[in-house]
């Protein structure tokens, strides 16, 4: 899709009634699933594998499978279409910008904000992650997203402008890693995705879970001596955008810092637990298939 296509979708998202735009998005998702059966089967296999693994302690959350509604490709593409609509709508429009945090998440965020340290926010393609970034920028101040550039410059330009309207900068052109390092060394906040296009040579090894962990953001945080704050988001049945955080940590050689492997294990456990609870709201299509017999993060 070109930037004109995204602009047209953004206009529809802003001006059509909420229910109508949602129904159109769901219909388009259904058409995609019907016309791409091979992709749908692959997504179904992954969803069934993720949902079929026993929950390892994600609070009181239940997976869709446990709730009696096994997720399928249709459900996940519909959820993805909803996440795209969230991104295209104007900031603060309607109930879709309502954000819910539990007491632990609020405590973690308030402390991270008050301490004023350089922070690498690490997440994945979980729920309405772009909308969550826009909300977080209003909570903590200037926030830049370290993003892989789109093949189309026009699409990349559209996404950068759209993020900017939500208060989020985009680091993708030129030397984005160097720009992110400078931003962190100046005490800023950078957001990155751990599962984005995680090529084999960059993927942390020795892990037994199913959300891949890219070593590049961790190396960036270590070099900048920045703390790592992991977060996840999902659209709840109540229509609210829900956000959770993992206790932040630093990386060696800082005092009490974790090794790269320890950090990757901690992140994967947190992300895996989230995917177990919300398997239809993980949108990283290129992640490697979960091997048979795996699913518990290495101990």
Long-range contacts (C-beta under 8 A, 24 or more apart in sequence): 1-155, 2-152, 2-154, 2-155, 3-152, 3-154, 3-155, 3-157, 3-158, 4-154, 6-88, 6-155, 6-158, 6-159, 6-162, 7-158, 9-84, 9-88, 10-88, 10-89, 10-162, 13-85, 13-88, 13-89, 14-88, 14-89, 14-90, 14-93, 18-94, 18-96, 21-85, 22-82, 22-85, 25-78, 25-81, 25-82, 25-84, 25-85, 26-78, 26-81, 26-82, 28-81, 29-74, 29-77, 29-78, 29-80, 29-81, 30-74, 30-77, 30-78, 32-77, 33-73, 33-74, 33-77, 39-73, 39-285, 40-72, 40-73, 40-74, 41-73, 42-289, 43-72, 43-73, 43-76, 43-77, 43-285, 44-72, 44-73, 45-289, 46-289, 46-290, 47-71, 47-72, 47-73, 47-76, 47-279, 47-280, 49-210, 49-289, 49-290, 49-295, 50-210, 50-275, 50-276, 50-279, 50-282, 50-290, 51-276, 51-279, 53-276, 53-295, 53-296, 55-273, 55-276, 55-277, 56-269, 56-272, 56-273, 56-276, 56-296, 57-273, 58-273, 58-274, 58-276, 58-277, 61-277, 61-278, 62-277, 63-276, 63-277, 63-278, 63-279, 64-278, 64-279, 64-280, 65-279, 71-279, 71-280, 72-280, 75-280, 76-279, 76-280, 76-281, 76-282, 76-283, 79-127, 79-235, 79-280, 79-281, 79-283, 80-283, 82-128, 82-235, 83-127, 83-128, 83-129, 83-130, 83-131, 83-235, 83-281, 83-283, 86-128, 86-130, 86-131, 86-235, 86-241, 87-128, 87-130, 87-131, 87-162, 87-166, 88-162, 90-165, 91-134, 91-165, 91-166, 91-167, 95-239, 95-240, 96-131, 96-239, 96-241, 97-131, 97-135, 97-241, 98-239, 98-240, 98-241, 99-132, 99-135, 99-240, 99-241, 99-242, 99-243, 100-236, 100-238, 100-240, 100-241, 100-242, 100-243, 101-242, 101-243, 101-244, 102-244, 104-244, 104-245, 105-243, 105-244, 105-245, 108-229, 108-245, 108-246, 108-247, 108-248, 109-139, 109-140, 109-245, 112-140, 112-227, 112-229, 112-245, 112-248, 113-139, 113-140, 116-187, 117-187, 117-226, 117-227, 118-184, 118-185, 118-186, 118-187, 118-188, 118-189, 118-224, 118-225, 118-226, 118-227, 119-184, 119-188, 119-189, 119-190, 119-226, 119-227, 119-228, 119-229, 119-248, 120-184, 120-189, 120-190, 120-191, 120-192, 120-217, 120-220, 120-221, 120-224, 120-226, 120-227, 120-228, 120-229, 121-189, 121-190, 121-191, 121-192, 121-229, 121-230, 121-231, 122-191, 122-192, 122-193, 122-194, 122-217, 122-228, 122-229, 122-230, 122-231, 122-267, 123-191, 123-192, 123-193, 123-194, 123-230, 123-231, 123-232, 123-233, 124-193, 124-194, 124-195, 124-196, 124-211, 124-232, 124-271, 124-282, 124-284, 125-193, 125-195, 125-196, 125-282, 125-283, 125-284, 126-232, 126-233, 126-234, 126-271, 126-274, 126-275, 126-278, 126-281, 126-282, 126-283, 127-232, 127-233, 127-234, 127-235, 127-241, 127-242, 127-278, 127-281, 128-233, 128-234, 128-235, 128-241, 129-193, 129-233, 130-163, 130-166, 131-166, 131-233, 131-241, 132-231, 132-233, 132-241, 132-243, 133-163, 133-166, 133-168, 133-191, 134-163, 134-166, 134-167, 134-168, 135-241, 135-243, 136-191, 136-231, 136-243, 137-166, 137-167, 137-168, 138-167, 140-189, 141-189, 142-167, 142-169, 142-188, 142-189, 143-167, 143-168, 143-169, 143-188, 143-189, 143-190, 143-191, 144-168, 144-169, 144-170, 144-171, 144-179, 144-180, 144-183, 144-188, 144-189, 144-190, 144-191, 145-169, 145-170, 145-171, 145-190, 145-191, 145-192, 146-171, 146-172, 146-176, 146-177, 146-180, 146-190, 146-191, 146-192, 146-217, 146-220, 147-171, 147-172, 147-176, 148-172, 148-196, 148-197, 149-173, 177-216, 177-220, 180-220, 181-220, 181-223, 181-224, 184-220, 184-221, 184-224, 184-226, 185-224, 190-220, 190-226, 192-216, 192-217, 192-220, 193-217, 194-267, 194-271, 195-271, 195-284, 195-287, 196-284, 197-286, 198-286, 198-287, 200-288, 203-288, 204-260, 204-261, 204-264, 206-261, 206-298, 207-264, 207-265, 207-268, 207-297, 207-298, 208-294, 208-295, 208-296, 208-297, 208-298, 209-268, 209-269, 209-271, 209-272, 209-294, 209-295, 209-296, 209-297, 209-298, 210-272, 210-275, 210-287, 210-290, 210-294, 210-295, 211-268, 211-271, 211-272, 211-275, 211-282, 211-284, 211-287, 212-284, 212-287, 212-288, 213-264, 213-267, 213-268, 213-271, 215-260, 215-264, 218-251, 218-260, 218-263, 218-264, 219-260, 221-250, 221-251, 222-251, 222-252, 222-257, 222-260, 225-250, 225-254, 226-250, 228-263, 228-267, 230-267, 230-270, 230-271, 232-270, 232-271, 232-274, 234-274, 234-277, 234-278, 234-281, 235-281, 244-274, 246-270, 265-297, 265-298, 265-299, 268-297, 269-297, 272-297
